[in-house]
Amino acid sequence: MDLSLFPPFAVVLDGLSSLVALLAQLTAPVAGGGAWALAIVLLTVLVRLALLPVAVSQVRAEIARRRLAPRIADLRRRIRNPEALNRAVLKLYTDEKVSPLAGCLPTIAQAPVLTAVYSLFTHPVLAGQANALLGHSLWGMPLGANLLPVLSGAASAWPLLALLVVLVVVVELSRRANARFTGFDASAQQAVPGMATLARVLPFASVAFAAIAPFAAALYLTASAAWTLGERAMLRRLLA
């Protein structure tokens, strides 16, 4: 089933397309040919500003979990039975009114937006009309293309390759910042074989997605990751 034909989703896509077009029109005098790419970045900023309360709750949950880290470590030392340990940890979270799932909220909240952006630049027809956004590009890279066709020479690949390099750097900086702030998770990672490796590799899944996603979605993903890096650093400093 094509979700773009589902009436509620079609309305969202049409509205998102109109918003991106409006942002591109407003920035065209300054950005010129890069107006449509800049519109994607501005869309990212608007989305992340709307999600700021969720980010605040996430950082507060991180601080609370860090506060509980010594007690959790003590439970791991005293309780060897996995099921009993899980019950004890869950009870501790419940007693302290801390949600172990709070950190997932921003990702879950952004998923529909990223899905809409992805759909916006992959559907040739929106609301019964040709998707005009697919005709725009940035430095020779079509906003609707990904790494797979451009490597064959169909389009200029360097803008996407440069963007992927930026995303790798941002993801690594975020991973290190998170590891420093939530360093109490190290003992848990060591207790589960392969967990430390998984924790290092998993964040880079977004880079693989950006490589096969439309360039516009990769732009959104990179801008969102950079925003997260700065936002998390600021909120941690203010709330901690």
C-alpha atoms as a printed R data frame, in Angstrom:
    type eleno elety resid chain resno      x       y       z
1   ATOM     1    CA   MET     A     1  0.000   0.000   0.000
2   ATOM     2    CA   ASP     A     2  1.276   3.443  -0.976
3   ATOM     3    CA   LEU     A     3  0.971   5.608   2.147
4   ATOM     4    CA   SER     A     4  1.089   8.754   0.021
5   ATOM     5    CA   LEU     A     5 -2.405   7.837  -1.199
6   ATOM     6    CA   PHE     A     6 -3.763   7.453   2.338
7   ATOM     7    CA   PRO     A     7 -5.805  10.677   2.857
8   ATOM     8    CA   PRO     A     8 -4.382  11.790   6.250
9   ATOM     9    CA   PHE     A     9 -0.806  11.072   5.167
10  ATOM    10    CA   ALA     A    10 -1.404  12.709   1.785
11  ATOM    11    CA   VAL     A    11 -2.535  15.871   3.558
12  ATOM    12    CA   VAL     A    12  0.638  15.855   5.667
13  ATOM    13    CA   LEU     A    13  2.833  15.400   2.600
14  ATOM    14    CA   ASP     A    14  1.027  18.176   0.746
15  ATOM    15    CA   GLY     A    15  1.401  20.520   3.701
16  ATOM    16    CA   LEU     A    16  5.066  19.600   4.145
17  ATOM    17    CA   SER     A    17  5.701  20.172   0.459
18  ATOM    18    CA   SER     A    18  4.066  23.597   0.670
19  ATOM    19    CA   LEU     A    19  6.129  24.485   3.762
20  ATOM    20    CA   VAL     A    20  9.409  23.502   2.111
21  ATOM    21    CA   ALA     A    21  8.437  25.446  -1.006
22  ATOM    22    CA   LEU     A    22  7.616  28.516   1.103
23  ATOM    23    CA   LEU     A    23 10.922  28.299   2.999
24  ATOM    24    CA   ALA     A    24 12.792  27.919  -0.288
25  ATOM    25    CA   GLN     A    25 10.997  30.941  -1.727
26  ATOM    26    CA   LEU     A    26 11.846  33.051   1.325
27  ATOM    27    CA   THR     A    27 15.517  32.057   1.301
28  ATOM    28    CA   ALA     A    28 16.043  32.185  -2.468
29  ATOM    29    CA   PRO     A    29 17.290  35.816  -2.482
30  ATOM    30    CA   VAL     A    30 20.063  34.823  -0.078
31  ATOM    31    CA   ALA     A    31 20.747  31.156  -0.851
32  ATOM    32    CA   GLY     A    32 20.176  31.179  -4.602
33  ATOM    33    CA   GLY     A    33 20.403  27.669  -6.006
34  ATOM    34    CA   GLY     A    34 20.832  26.244  -2.517
35  ATOM    35    CA   ALA     A    35 17.473  27.574  -1.329
36  ATOM    36    CA   TRP     A    36 15.765  24.189  -1.393
37  ATOM    37    CA   ALA     A    37 18.547  22.529   0.587
38  ATOM    38    CA   LEU     A    38 18.473  25.406   3.071
39  ATOM    39    CA   ALA     A    39 14.710  24.945   3.324
40  ATOM    40    CA   ILE     A    40 15.303  21.358   4.496
41  ATOM    41    CA   VAL     A    41 17.698  22.622   7.179
42  ATOM    42    CA   LEU     A    42 15.190  25.240   8.299
43  ATOM    43    CA   LEU     A    43 12.496  22.564   8.408
44  ATOM    44    CA   THR     A    44 14.809  20.601  10.703
45  ATOM    45    CA   VAL     A    45 15.205  23.594  13.003
46  ATOM    46    CA   LEU     A    46 11.433  24.077  13.220
47  ATOM    47    CA   VAL     A    47 10.909  20.404  14.020
48  ATOM    48    CA   ARG     A    48 13.593  20.337  16.693
49  ATOM    49    CA   LEU     A    49 12.305  23.524  18.319
50  ATOM    50    CA   ALA     A    50  8.887  21.902  18.527
51  ATOM    51    CA   LEU     A    51 10.514  18.851  20.141
52  ATOM    52    CA   LEU     A    52 12.506  20.866  22.681
53  ATOM    53    CA   PRO     A    53 10.238  19.928  25.639
54  ATOM    54    CA   VAL     A    54 10.780  16.264  24.795
55  ATOM    55    CA   ALA     A    55 14.554  16.802  24.693
56  ATOM    56    CA   VAL     A    56 14.433  18.455  28.111
57  ATOM    57    CA   SER     A    57 12.591  15.468  29.560
58  ATOM    58    CA   GLN     A    58 15.159  13.145  27.974
59  ATOM    59    CA   VAL     A    59 18.126  14.940  29.544
60  ATOM    60    CA   ARG     A    60 16.380  15.021  32.903
61  ATOM    61    CA   ALA     A    61 15.876  11.274  32.627
62  ATOM    62    CA   GLU     A    62 19.575  10.831  31.802
63  ATOM    63    CA   ILE     A    63 20.540  12.830  34.883
64  ATOM    64    CA   ALA     A    64 18.182  10.769  37.024
65  ATOM    65    CA   ARG     A    65 19.589   7.492  35.686
66  ATOM    66    CA   ARG     A    66 23.125   8.713  36.334
67  ATOM    67    CA   ARG     A    67 22.093   9.529  39.900
68  ATOM    68    CA   LEU     A    68 20.801   5.963  40.310
69  ATOM    69    CA   ALA     A    69 23.906   4.396  38.740
70  ATOM    70    CA   PRO     A    70 25.727   3.559  42.014
71  ATOM    71    CA   ARG     A    71 22.636   1.844  43.415
72  ATOM    72    CA   ILE     A    72 22.139  -0.142  40.214
73  ATOM    73    CA   ALA     A    73 25.777  -1.196  40.279
74  ATOM    74    CA   ASP     A    74 25.288  -2.346  43.871
75  ATOM    75    CA   LEU     A    75 22.252  -4.401  42.835
76  ATOM    76    CA   ARG     A    76 24.306  -6.075  40.097
77  ATOM    77    CA   ARG     A    77 26.967  -7.019  42.621
78  ATOM    78    CA   ARG     A    78 24.469  -8.460  45.112
79  ATOM    79    CA   ILE     A    79 21.935 -10.125  42.804
80  ATOM    80    CA   ARG     A    80 23.182 -12.785  40.403
81  ATOM    81    CA   ASN     A    81 19.836 -14.072  39.174
82  ATOM    82    CA   PRO     A    82 18.945 -12.144  35.979
83  ATOM    83    CA   GLU     A    83 15.194 -12.173  36.562
84  ATOM    84    CA   ALA     A    84 15.549 -11.061  40.173
85  ATOM    85    CA   LEU     A    85 17.972  -8.346  39.084
86  ATOM    86    CA   ASN     A    86 15.545  -7.053  36.455
87  ATOM    87    CA   ARG     A    87 12.748  -6.916  39.021
88  ATOM    88    CA   ALA     A    88 14.964  -5.087  41.511
89  ATOM    89    CA   VAL     A    89 16.141  -2.543  38.924
90  ATOM    90    CA   LEU     A    90 12.592  -1.964  37.703
91  ATOM    91    CA   LYS     A    91 11.409  -1.466  41.279
92  ATOM    92    CA   LEU     A    92 14.200   1.046  41.859
93  ATOM    93    CA   TYR     A    93 13.168   2.999  38.766
94  ATOM    94    CA   THR     A    94  9.538   2.896  39.850
95  ATOM    95    CA   ASP     A    95 10.290   4.000  43.410
96  ATOM    96    CA   GLU     A    96 12.406   6.896  42.143
97  ATOM    97    CA   LYS     A    97  9.814   7.797  39.458
98  ATOM    98    CA   VAL     A    98 12.370   7.484  36.680
99  ATOM    99    CA   SER     A    99 11.391   6.005  33.320
100 ATOM   100    CA   PRO     A   100 14.034   3.769  31.699
101 ATOM   101    CA   LEU     A   101 12.388   4.477  28.319
102 ATOM   102    CA   ALA     A   102 12.414   8.275  28.481
103 ATOM   103    CA   GLY     A   103 15.531   8.465  26.309
104 ATOM   104    CA   CYS     A   104 13.671   6.888  23.399
105 ATOM   105    CA   LEU     A   105 11.021   9.615  23.173
106 ATOM   106    CA   PRO     A   106 12.873  12.087  20.892
107 ATOM   107    CA   THR     A   107 13.723   9.347  18.406
108 ATOM   108    CA   ILE     A   108 10.141   8.095  18.407
109 ATOM   109    CA   ALA     A   109  8.791  11.645  18.090
110 ATOM   110    CA   GLN     A   110 11.056  12.413  15.122
111 ATOM   111    CA   ALA     A   111 10.342   9.169  13.270
112 ATOM   112    CA   PRO     A   112  7.067  10.355  11.658
113 ATOM   113    CA   VAL     A   113  8.728  13.579  10.506
114 ATOM   114    CA   LEU     A   114 11.715  11.802   8.976
115 ATOM   115    CA   THR     A   115  9.323   9.326   7.352
116 ATOM   116    CA   ALA     A   116  7.379  12.219   5.859
117 ATOM   117    CA   VAL     A   117 10.570  13.886   4.589
118 ATOM   118    CA   TYR     A   118 11.709  10.571   3.125
119 ATOM   119    CA   SER     A   119  8.331  10.100   1.434
120 ATOM   120    CA   LEU     A   120  8.295  13.691   0.219
121 ATOM   121    CA   PHE     A   121 11.430  13.130  -1.846
122 ATOM   122    CA   THR     A   122 10.710   9.589  -3.034
123 ATOM   123    CA   HIS     A   123  7.184   9.921  -4.388
124 ATOM   124    CA   PRO     A   124  7.054  11.277  -7.963
125 ATOM   125    CA   VAL     A   125  3.398  12.225  -7.501
126 ATOM   126    CA   LEU     A   126  1.889  14.127  -4.563
127 ATOM   127    CA   ALA     A   127 -1.800  15.007  -4.287
128 ATOM   128    CA   GLY     A   128 -2.309  13.922  -7.882
129 ATOM   129    CA   GLN     A   129  0.375  16.240  -9.245
130 ATOM   130    CA   ALA     A   130  3.997  15.744 -10.229
131 ATOM   131    CA   ASN     A   131  6.371  16.256  -7.314
132 ATOM   132    CA   ALA     A   132  8.167  19.445  -8.348
133 ATOM   133    CA   LEU     A   133 10.619  19.164  -5.450
134 ATOM   134    CA   LEU     A   134 12.423  16.273  -7.149
135 ATOM   135    CA   GLY     A   135 13.583  18.611  -9.879
136 ATOM   136    CA   HIS     A   136 15.831  20.634  -7.564
137 ATOM   137    CA   SER     A   137 19.440  19.941  -6.668
138 ATOM   138    CA   LEU     A   138 22.383  21.173  -4.632
139 ATOM   139    CA   TRP     A   139 25.737  21.520  -6.409
140 ATOM   140    CA   GLY     A   140 24.688  18.985  -9.009
141 ATOM   141    CA   MET     A   141 23.231  16.478  -6.530
142 ATOM   142    CA   PRO     A   142 19.462  15.958  -7.003
143 ATOM   143    CA   LEU     A   143 17.565  16.200  -3.748
144 ATOM   144    CA   GLY     A   144 15.683  13.032  -4.619
145 ATOM   145    CA   ALA     A   145 18.790  10.922  -5.391
146 ATOM   146    CA   ASN     A   146 20.913   8.780  -3.084
147 ATOM   147    CA   LEU     A   147 24.434   7.364  -3.133
148 ATOM   148    CA   LEU     A   148 23.621   4.264  -5.188
149 ATOM   149    CA   PRO     A   149 22.825   5.890  -8.566
150 ATOM   150    CA   VAL     A   150 25.286   8.784  -8.245
151 ATOM   151    CA   LEU     A   151 28.229   6.383  -7.863
152 ATOM   152    CA   SER     A   152 27.449   5.131 -11.350
153 ATOM   153    CA   GLY     A   153 28.038   8.636 -12.686
154 ATOM   154    CA   ALA     A   154 24.386   9.611 -13.062
155 ATOM   155    CA   ALA     A   155 24.932  12.687 -10.895
156 ATOM   156    CA   SER     A   156 27.572  14.497  -8.886
157 ATOM   157    CA   ALA     A   157 28.296  12.459  -5.769
158 ATOM   158    CA   TRP     A   158 30.601  14.762  -3.832
159 ATOM   159    CA   PRO     A   159 27.862  16.783  -2.012
160 ATOM   160    CA   LEU     A   160 26.395  13.596  -0.527
161 ATOM   161    CA   LEU     A   161 29.828  12.142   0.246
162 ATOM   162    CA   ALA     A   162 30.803  15.349   2.029
163 ATOM   163    CA   LEU     A   163 27.527  15.276   3.946
164 ATOM   164    CA   LEU     A   164 28.153  11.680   5.007
165 ATOM   165    CA   VAL     A   165 31.601  12.650   6.303
166 ATOM   166    CA   VAL     A   166 30.028  15.438   8.349
167 ATOM   167    CA   LEU     A   167 27.425  13.021   9.687
168 ATOM   168    CA   VAL     A   168 30.117  10.510  10.698
169 ATOM   169    CA   VAL     A   169 31.968  13.224  12.630
170 ATOM   170    CA   VAL     A   170 28.803  14.438  14.344
171 ATOM   171    CA   VAL     A   171 27.726  10.903  15.262
172 ATOM   172    CA   GLU     A   172 31.152  10.120  16.719
173 ATOM   173    CA   LEU     A   173 31.216  13.354  18.734
174 ATOM   174    CA   SER     A   174 27.719  12.590  20.024
175 ATOM   175    CA   ARG     A   175 28.702   9.018  20.888
176 ATOM   176    CA   ARG     A   176 31.708  10.179  22.875
177 ATOM   177    CA   ALA     A   177 29.714  12.903  24.641
178 ATOM   178    CA   ASN     A   178 27.031  10.395  25.576
179 ATOM   179    CA   ALA     A   179 29.640   7.905  26.805
180 ATOM   180    CA   ARG     A   180 31.218  10.557  29.026
181 ATOM   181    CA   PHE     A   181 27.904  11.711  30.439
182 ATOM   182    CA   THR     A   182 26.475   8.233  30.955
183 ATOM   183    CA   GLY     A   183 29.757   6.565  31.865
184 ATOM   184    CA   PHE     A   184 27.989   4.455  34.474
185 ATOM   185    CA   ASP     A   185 26.747   2.232  31.617
186 ATOM   186    CA   ALA     A   186 30.269   0.894  31.059
187 ATOM   187    CA   SER     A   187 29.935  -1.823  33.676
188 ATOM   188    CA   ALA     A   188 26.661  -2.988  32.137
189 ATOM   189    CA   GLN     A   189 28.245  -3.119  28.691
190 ATOM   190    CA   GLN     A   190 31.152  -5.175  29.991
191 ATOM   191    CA   ALA     A   191 28.747  -7.568  31.683
192 ATOM   192    CA   VAL     A   192 27.098  -8.470  28.344
193 ATOM   193    CA   PRO     A   193 29.433  -9.922  25.673
194 ATOM   194    CA   GLY     A   194 29.496  -7.727  22.573
195 ATOM   195    CA   MET     A   195 27.527  -4.897  24.183
196 ATOM   196    CA   ALA     A   196 30.466  -2.468  24.133
197 ATOM   197    CA   THR     A   197 31.047  -3.124  20.424
198 ATOM   198    CA   LEU     A   198 27.349  -2.756  19.683
199 ATOM   199    CA   ALA     A   199 27.255   0.542  21.579
200 ATOM   200    CA   ARG     A   200 30.085   1.868  19.432
201 ATOM   201    CA   VAL     A   201 28.716   0.661  16.098
202 ATOM   202    CA   LEU     A   202 24.946   1.119  16.421
203 ATOM   203    CA   PRO     A   203 24.948   4.960  16.309
204 ATOM   204    CA   PHE     A   204 26.482   4.800  12.826
205 ATOM   205    CA   ALA     A   205 23.402   3.045  11.453
206 ATOM   206    CA   SER     A   206 22.101   6.538  10.682
207 ATOM   207    CA   VAL     A   207 25.060   7.035   8.315
208 ATOM   208    CA   ALA     A   208 24.143   3.888   6.376
209 ATOM   209    CA   PHE     A   209 20.534   5.075   6.185
210 ATOM   210    CA   ALA     A   210 21.633   8.524   4.979
211 ATOM   211    CA   ALA     A   211 23.643   6.903   2.176
212 ATOM   212    CA   ILE     A   212 20.636   5.087   0.717
213 ATOM   213    CA   ALA     A   213 17.995   7.689   1.601
214 ATOM   214    CA   PRO     A   214 17.200  10.618  -0.690
215 ATOM   215    CA   PHE     A   215 19.675  13.489  -0.384
216 ATOM   216    CA   ALA     A   216 16.948  15.642   1.187
217 ATOM   217    CA   ALA     A   217 16.382  13.080   3.958
218 ATOM   218    CA   ALA     A   218 20.152  12.853   4.489
219 ATOM   219    CA   LEU     A   219 20.255  16.632   4.858
220 ATOM   220    CA   TYR     A   220 17.494  16.481   7.436
221 ATOM   221    CA   LEU     A   221 19.208  13.652   9.304
222 ATOM   222    CA   THR     A   222 22.588  15.426   9.405
223 ATOM   223    CA   ALA     A   223 21.104  18.750  10.483
224 ATOM   224    CA   SER     A   224 19.070  16.981  13.160
225 ATOM   225    CA   ALA     A   225 22.148  15.109  14.441
226 ATOM   226    CA   ALA     A   226 24.160  18.340  14.632
227 ATOM   227    CA   TRP     A   227 21.283  20.042  16.453
228 ATOM   228    CA   THR     A   228 21.101  17.144  18.909
229 ATOM   229    CA   LEU     A   229 24.823  17.404  19.647
230 ATOM   230    CA   GLY     A   230 24.610  21.107  20.505
231 ATOM   231    CA   GLU     A   231 21.242  20.876  22.227
232 ATOM   232    CA   ARG     A   232 22.311  17.978  24.440
233 ATOM   233    CA   ALA     A   233 25.512  19.749  25.482
234 ATOM   234    CA   MET     A   234 23.593  22.905  26.413
235 ATOM   235    CA   LEU     A   235 20.791  21.117  28.272
236 ATOM   236    CA   ARG     A   236 23.173  18.892  30.189
237 ATOM   237    CA   ARG     A   237 25.115  21.930  31.314
238 ATOM   238    CA   LEU     A   238 21.970  23.817  32.341
239 ATOM   239    CA   LEU     A   239 20.013  20.973  33.960
240 ATOM   240    CA   ALA     A   240 22.877  19.097  35.610
